[in-house]
Amino acid sequence: MASQAITKDTFDSVITESDKPVLVDFWASWCGPCRALSPVVEEIADEMSDRLAVYKCNVEEEQDLAMRFQVMSIPTLILFKDGKAVHTMVGSAPKGRIVKELEEYL
């Protein structure tokens, strides 16, 4: 299952109603590191779909969400579990490192 877009209108219900942890990728179209990380996020979404839901939040379109979670640099990945942010990763990183960090919370 590929990642899906998340907006301020769907955010709270997605985060609180998910039966799996939710990874949100905060990104922007003009951000080179975001574009480089995007295929990695998609691979993680596909490979870990049984244990993890993955969403993308365009910070240009969803500035309120970026401010709410104090996203100052992009890309930023935030993992939510039981409706709460439990882990944040800022910047681009290799897939192995991201998966290793996520595994601690799954």
Buried (B, 14 or more C-beta within 10 A) or exposed (E): EEBEEBBEEEBEEBBEEBEBBBBBBBBBEEBEBBBEBBEBBBBBBEEBBEEBBBBBBBBEBBEEBBEEBEBEEBBBBBBBBEEEBEBBBBEBBEBEEBBEBBEEEE
